């Protein structure tokens, strides 16, 4: 089995591969996924040194956790398993959110059952519930730690003041936020807080939901889930594609792929940052791992940052309804 560079999530002692695997796409988020192929993909990722796997009870509404149960059979001790709770189904409208103490306990028990494990390594609140004080939600999550059902706690898409309030109740190991060259402002504001508190930063969608791979070159390629995201819509597509073209030019000079350059830039932001790009393809996993061999000087990091400045991306990072639930 290969070994990849590891990074610590804050001051907890929890160490993960610098590049992990976000598992959302294994439940049909970006096209159909076949369970057997997904199991093989996770196992192949483990063999290549990835040991950080991120799922949620919302991905396929339980299906994703069940896929991981099958994939991790016999190799559970080789991975750091992260899952999330808090989003609720709301057919025909943006997802609901529930951070009530009773629901925290109920959701954890259900995830443990689907995952087929006795303990979850890293348990996140997926979206902050505006109707429940964060102190109450994290207090309930702390009780899961005391019960031995969860090892470490995390928050996803929480704003700085929310993180500080949560961390005062129980140490937060990691905060997960969308972070890529395309979307930096909120993430970089959040990182100032997590770094101050000694909390690890987990970057999801580090490749801009595929935009930063360079594979999406024409508006006609946009379909499915991406079509709902403003950055991929016709009014914004050309401007964002032009930004990606700048990244492609630098990657060509550097002798790597755009994906590898985007991930190398992200990891160069600090040792507190890890990335969890998602994919259904083994060649993409191998390409992403290749980013760990790309070294960037401070001058190169600055040049890449200047090519895609913070705030330059056109369009919101989520549809308007879903934007209400992020950075909360």
Secondary structure by P-SEA (a helix, b strand, c coil): ccccbbbbccccccccccbbbbccccccccccccaaaaaaaaaaaaaacccbbbbccccccaaaaaaaaaaacccccccbbbbbccccccccccbbbbccaaaaaaaaaaaaaaaccccccbbbcccccccccaaaaaaaaaaaaaaccccccccccccaaaaaaaaaacccccccccccccccaaaaaaaaaaaaabbbbbbcccccccccccccccccccccccccccccccccaaaaaaaaaaaaaaaaaacccaaaaaaaaaaaccccbbbbbbbccaaaaaaaaacccccccaaaaaaaaaaccccccccccccccccccccc
